[in-house]
């Protein structure tokens, strides 16, 4: 193992660990989807659907255009006769934020379920003070099997099965029971969750398996290290949102002793005059180059930890969904653009289904991008449009990359931005 990495080397190691050094398959199928998820370990879920829901995108970024119904069959569990099948490969839990994780990993998260119950289920909490609600919701699931919150609320609203509780109260009870591991996600209708008692969703042998907290954290840190390639303690902790830094460092020490991790320094990774400690996984590879051109979701493991994205790519990234339109710098839901081993810019994409158009609402370059970036990003946008079944592309005039992209795509339409902070002067300058 190397003891020192340049920053470009660290980027290539990190991207290779995430699967970006692999050639894209001609026709990605279930086998490739499973392999890509295994490399990442977790697949984060987000409800925003401006371009594509977040859990679809990391697989597109790595594999290219694939049939999203293949992923739906893998991760969106479906029931038979009111009960879900318990043989699905994946289930949802808070493994980063809400994520799809291997069903077999359910016992690894017991320590988090217990911590959640201690924090949100003890005396004085909403859960403890609303036990009548919780008990009634539990009895509904026991009697009727997995349900959507609206199904439970509608019965209560009609007065047929219990007191009059509104949707928010029912949903809160379900969400807490899910965090505690008492309830599991049995599937979704559209994007709405179906909740079932854990014993109706998770196989009994997994419910009965106990993994000590230290062992679970060590295994999760091992997986984080493998998925990261090279990482600091903060990187390893954030991957699965483990807040106990001492436990993370103890796991790192054990993995170093076992020969799975080795200390390494990375160019520029420092805090003041001191180098930030980092570790290289024994399976990490250092490809001579990364050949990639694609968009990333904000919740891709490559960029989801903003501190790591800044260290690796000099990329200062914030999502502006909750920023008032007039104050947005880059757009509502800007996506990082990866070209080879660099993040060269960001694009705010919207799938306009009514007109079958991919609308590039804004586009921006980072500093000192390669000369061929516009052509390569243009190809990536065409690929993204085709994956989403969109026949046309329209590029706005907001952003310093829009003119370059329009030049690289002469058949694309142009449109004026709406509801942004772009002034007339900014639009004119971006079009020069």
C-alpha positions in Angstrom: 0.0 0.0 0.0 1.1 3.5 -0.7 1.9 5.8 2.2 1.3 9.0 0.5 -1.2 10.0 -2.2 -1.4 13.1 -4.3 -4.8 14.7 -4.5 -5.5 13.4 -8.0 -4.5 9.9 -6.9 -6.8 10.2 -3.9 -9.7 11.2 -6.2 -9.0 8.2 -8.5 -8.9 5.8 -5.6 -12.1 7.2 -4.2 -13.9 7.0 -7.5 -12.6 3.5 -8.3 -14.0 2.3 -4.9 -17.4 3.7 -6.0 -17.3 1.8 -9.3 -16.3 4.6 -11.7 -13.2 2.9 -13.0 -15.2 0.0 -14.4 -16.3 0.0 -18.0 -20.1 0.5 -18.4 -22.0 -2.6 -19.4 -23.7 -2.5 -22.8 -27.1 -3.5 -21.3 -27.1 -3.0 -17.5 -29.4 -5.5 -15.8 -30.2 -6.9 -12.3 -26.8 -8.4 -11.8 -25.0 -5.1 -12.5 -27.5 -3.2 -10.3 -26.8 -5.6 -7.4 -23.1 -5.3 -7.8 -23.2 -1.5 -7.9 -25.3 -1.4 -4.8 -23.0 -3.8 -3.0 -20.0 -1.5 -3.8 -21.9 1.5 -2.4 -23.4 -0.5 0.5 -26.4 1.9 0.8 -28.7 3.6 -1.6 -30.1 6.8 -0.3 -33.8 7.7 -0.8 -35.1 11.2 -1.4 -38.6 12.3 -2.5 -37.6 15.1 -4.8 -38.5 14.2 -8.4 -37.6 17.2 -10.5 -35.4 15.2 -12.8 -35.3 11.6 -11.3 -35.7 10.3 -7.8 -32.4 10.2 -6.0 -32.2 6.4 -5.6 -32.3 5.8 -9.3 -29.4 8.2 -10.1 -26.3 6.6 -8.5 -26.8 3.5 -10.7 -27.3 5.6 -13.8 -24.1 7.6 -13.0 -22.1 4.3 -12.7 -23.8 2.1 -15.3 -25.4 4.4 -17.8 -29.0 4.1 -19.0 -30.8 1.1 -17.4 -34.4 0.1 -16.9 -35.6 1.6 -13.6 -38.2 -1.1 -13.3 -35.4 -3.6 -12.7 -34.4 -1.5 -9.6 -38.0 -1.2 -8.5 -38.3 -5.0 -8.5 -35.2 -5.2 -6.4 -35.9 -2.6 -3.7 -39.7 -1.8 -3.8 -41.0 -4.9 -2.0 -44.5 -6.1 -3.0 -46.8 -8.2 -1.0 -49.1 -11.1 -1.8 -52.6 -11.3 -0.3 -52.0 -8.3 2.0 -48.7 -9.6 3.3 -45.3 -8.7 1.9 -42.9 -11.4 0.7 -40.1 -11.7 3.2 -37.5 -12.8 0.7 -36.7 -9.4 -0.9 -33.0 -8.6 -1.1 -33.3 -5.0 0.3 -35.2 -3.1 3.0 -35.3 0.5 4.1 -33.6 1.9 7.2 -31.7 4.9 8.5 -28.3 3.6 7.4 -27.2 7.1 6.3 -30.4 9.0 6.0 -33.3 6.8 4.7 -31.7 4.3 2.5 -32.2 0.9 0.9 -29.9 -1.6 2.5 -29.5 -5.4 2.3 -32.3 -7.1 4.2 -29.6 -9.4 5.7 -28.1 -6.4 7.4 -31.1 -5.8 9.6 -29.3 -7.1 12.8 -26.4 -4.7 12.1 -28.7 -1.8 12.8 -30.0 -3.1 16.1 -27.7 -0.7 18.0 -29.1 2.2 16.1 -32.7 1.1 16.8 -31.9 0.8 20.5 -30.3 4.3 20.5 -33.4 5.7 18.7 -35.7 4.1 21.3 -33.6 5.5 24.2 -33.7 9.0 22.7 -37.2 9.2 21.3 -39.2 6.6 23.3 -38.4 7.2 26.9 -40.3 9.0 29.6 -41.6 12.4 28.7 -41.3 11.8 24.9 -44.2 12.1 22.5 -44.1 8.3 22.1 -44.5 7.7 25.8 -47.2 10.3 26.2 -49.2 9.0 23.2 -49.2 5.3 23.9 -52.9 5.0 23.1 -52.2 6.1 19.6 -49.2 3.9 19.3 -51.0 0.8 20.6 -54.0 1.4 18.3 -51.7 1.7 15.3 -49.8 -1.4 16.3 -53.1 -3.3 16.6 -54.2 -2.2 13.2 -50.9 -3.6 11.7 -51.3 -6.8 13.6 -54.8 -7.4 12.5 -54.7 -6.1 8.9 -51.0 -6.5 7.8 -48.9 -3.8 6.2 -50.7 -0.5 5.6 -50.2 3.0 4.3 -50.7 5.7 6.9 -53.7 7.0 5.0 -55.4 3.6 5.3 -55.1 3.7 9.1 -56.1 7.3 9.3 -59.2 6.9 7.1 -60.6 4.2 9.4 -60.0 6.3 12.4 -61.6 9.3 10.6 -64.7 7.3 9.9 -64.9 6.2 13.5 -65.0 2.6 12.5 -61.8 1.3 14.3 -60.7 3.9 16.8 -60.6 7.5 18.0 -60.3 10.3 15.5 -56.6 10.7 14.9 -55.3 12.6 11.9 -52.7 11.5 9.4 -49.9 13.4 11.0 -50.3 11.6 14.3 -50.6 8.2 12.7 -47.5 8.9 10.5 -45.5 10.0 13.5 -46.3 6.9 15.4 -45.3 4.7 12.4 -42.1 6.6 11.8 -41.0 6.2 15.4 -41.8 2.5 15.5 -39.8 2.2 12.3 -36.8 3.9 13.9 -37.1 1.6 16.8 -37.2 -1.5 14.6 -40.7 -2.5 15.7 -42.1 -1.7 12.3 -40.4 -2.2 8.9 -41.1 -0.8 5.5 -43.1 -3.5 3.6 -43.1 -1.7 0.3 -44.4 1.4 -1.4 -47.4 2.3 -3.6 -46.0 4.9 -5.9 -43.7 6.6 -3.4 -45.9 6.2 -0.4 -44.6 3.7 2.2 -46.4 0.7 3.5 -45.6 -0.1 7.1 -45.8 -3.6 8.6 -44.8 -5.1 11.9 -41.2 -6.2 11.7 -42.2 -9.9 12.3 -44.4 -9.7 9.1 -41.6 -8.3 7.0 -38.2 -9.4 8.3 -37.4 -13.2 8.5 -37.4 -14.6 12.0 -33.8 -15.6 12.0 -32.7 -12.0 11.3 -35.0 -10.7 14.1 -33.4 -13.2 16.5 -29.8 -12.4 15.5 -27.9 -10.2 18.0 -24.8 -8.3 16.9 -22.9 -6.5 19.7 -22.7 -2.7 19.2 -18.9 -2.7 18.9 -19.0 -5.5 16.3 -21.7 -3.8 14.3 -19.8 -0.5 14.2 -16.6 -2.3 13.2 -18.3 -4.0 10.4 -19.9 -0.7 9.2 -16.6 1.1 9.4 -15.0 -1.7 7.4 -17.7 -1.3 4.7 -17.3 2.5 4.7 -13.6 2.2 4.2 -14.0 -0.3 1.3 -16.6 2.0 -0.3 -14.5 5.1 0.2 -11.1 3.7 -0.9 -9.3 6.4 1.1 -10.9 8.2 4.0 -10.5 10.2 7.2 -12.2 9.2 10.4 -14.9 11.8 9.7 -15.5 10.3 6.2 -15.9 6.8 7.8 -18.2 8.1 10.5 -20.5 10.0 8.1 -20.9 7.2 5.6 -23.3 5.4 8.0 -23.9 8.5 10.3 -22.1 7.0 13.3 -21.9 9.8 15.8 -19.6 8.1 18.3 -16.1 9.1 17.2 -14.4 7.0 19.8 -16.2 3.9 18.6 -15.2 4.7 15.0 -11.5 5.2 16.0 -11.6 2.0 18.0 -12.9 0.2 14.9 -10.2 1.8 12.7 -7.5 0.6 15.1 -8.9 -2.9 15.0 -8.9 -2.8 11.2 -5.4 -1.5 11.1 -4.3 -4.3 13.4 -6.0 -6.8 11.1 -4.2 -5.4 8.0 -7.4 -4.2 6.4 -6.5 -0.5 6.7 -3.2 1.3 6.5 -2.4 4.9 7.5 -1.8 7.2 4.5 -1.3 10.9 4.0 -3.0 12.8 1.2 -1.8 16.0 -0.4 -3.6 19.0 0.9 -5.6 17.1 3.6 -4.5 19.2 6.6 -5.8 21.1 9.4 -3.5 24.1 10.0 0.0 22.8 10.0 -1.0 19.2 10.8 -1.9 16.5 8.3 -5.4 15.0 8.7 -5.1 11.3 9.4 -6.4 9.1 6.7 -6.5 5.4 5.9 -6.3 3.4 2.7 -8.4 0.2 2.4 -6.3 -2.9 1.4 -8.7 -3.6 -1.6 -8.3 0.0 -2.9 -7.0 0.4 -6.4 -5.3 3.3 -8.1 -6.3 3.4 -11.7 -4.1 5.4 -14.1 -7.2 7.4 -15.1 -10.9 7.6 -14.6 -12.9 7.8 -17.8 -16.3 9.2 -16.8 -18.7 11.9 -17.8 -22.0 12.0 -15.9 -24.3 13.8 -13.5 -24.5 12.9 -9.8 -27.4 13.2 -7.4 -26.7 15.4 -4.4 -27.1 12.2 -2.3 -24.5 10.2 -4.2 -21.8 8.8 -1.8 -19.2 10.7 -3.9 -20.5 14.0 -2.7 -23.1 13.5 0.1 -20.5 14.4 2.8 -19.9 18.0 1.9 -16.6 18.2 3.8 -15.2 15.3 1.9 -16.4 16.7 -1.5 -14.6 19.9 -0.7 -11.4 18.0 0.3 -11.4 15.7 -2.7 -12.7 18.0 -5.4 -12.4 21.5 -4.1 -16.2 21.5 -4.6 -18.3 23.7 -2.3 -21.7 22.2 -2.5 -25.1 23.2 -1.0 -28.6 22.2 -2.1 -30.8 25.3 -2.6 -34.2 23.6 -2.5 -35.1 25.5 0.7 -33.4 28.8 -0.4 -35.8 31.4 -1.6 -35.8 31.6 -5.4 -34.4 35.1 -5.5 -31.4 34.1 -3.4 -30.4 31.0 -5.2 -26.9 31.0 -6.7 -27.1 27.9 -8.8 -30.7 26.7 -9.0 -33.3 24.7 -7.2 -31.7 21.2 -7.4 -28.3 21.5 -9.1 -26.5 18.3 -9.8 -22.7 17.9 -9.7 -21.2 17.0 -13.0 -18.3 14.5 -13.0 -15.8 14.4 -15.9 -13.0 11.9 -15.4 -11.7 12.5 -11.8 -13.0 16.0 -11.4 -16.3 17.7 -10.7 -16.3 20.3 -13.5 -19.6 22.0 -12.8 -23.2 21.7 -11.8 -26.5 21.7 -13.7 -30.0 22.2 -12.5 -32.1 19.7 -14.5 -35.9 19.4 -14.8 -37.7 16.7 -16.7 -40.6 18.3 -18.4 -42.8 15.3 -19.1 -45.6 17.2 -20.8 -43.2 18.3 -23.7 -40.8 15.4 -23.4 -38.0 17.9 -22.7 -35.0 17.9 -20.5 -34.8 21.5 -19.3 -31.3 22.7 -18.2 -32.5 25.4 -15.8 -29.0 26.6 -15.1 -25.4 25.4 -15.7 -22.2 26.5 -14.1 -18.5 25.7 -14.4 -16.1 25.2 -11.6 -12.6 26.7 -11.9 -10.1 25.7 -14.6 -12.1 23.0 -16.4 -10.6 21.0 -19.2 -11.1 22.4 -22.7 -13.3 19.6 -23.9 -15.7 19.8 -20.9 -18.6 21.3 -22.8 -18.6 18.5 -25.4 -18.4 15.8 -22.7 -21.1 17.3 -20.5 -23.3 17.7 -23.6 -23.0 14.0 -24.2 -23.8 13.3 -20.6 -26.9 15.4 -20.8 -28.0 13.7 -24.0 -27.5 10.3 -22.2 -29.5 11.6 -19.2 -32.4 12.7 -21.4 -32.5 9.4 -23.3 -32.5 7.5 -20.0 -35.5 9.4 -18.9 -37.2 9.0 -22.2 -37.1 12.7 -23.0 -36.8 13.6 -26.7 -35.7 17.2 -26.5 -33.3 19.4 -24.6 -33.7 23.1 -23.8 -31.0 25.2 -22.2 -31.7 28.3 -20.2 -29.5 31.4 -20.3 -28.7 31.4 -16.6 -25.2 30.3 -15.7 -21.7 30.7 -17.1 -21.8 27.2 -18.7 -25.0 27.6 -20.6 -23.6 29.3 -23.7 -20.8 26.6 -24.0 -23.4 23.8 -23.7 -25.7 25.5 -26.2 -22.8 25.7 -28.7 -22.0 22.0 -28.1 -25.7 21.1 -28.7 -26.8 23.3 -31.6 -30.0 21.3 -31.9 -31.1 22.2 -28.3 -33.7 24.9 -27.7 -33.1 27.9 -25.5 -35.3 29.3 -22.8 -35.2 32.2 -20.3 -34.9 31.3 -16.6 -37.8 32.0 -14.3 -37.9 32.7 -10.6 -34.1 32.9 -10.1 -31.6 35.5 -9.0 -30.2 35.9 -12.5 -30.2 39.5 -13.5 -30.4 40.8 -17.0 -26.7 41.6 -16.9 -25.8 38.1 -15.6 -27.8 36.5 -18.4 -26.1 38.6 -21.0 -22.7 37.8 -19.6 -23.4 34.1 -19.4 -24.4 34.1 -23.1 -21.2 35.8 -24.3 
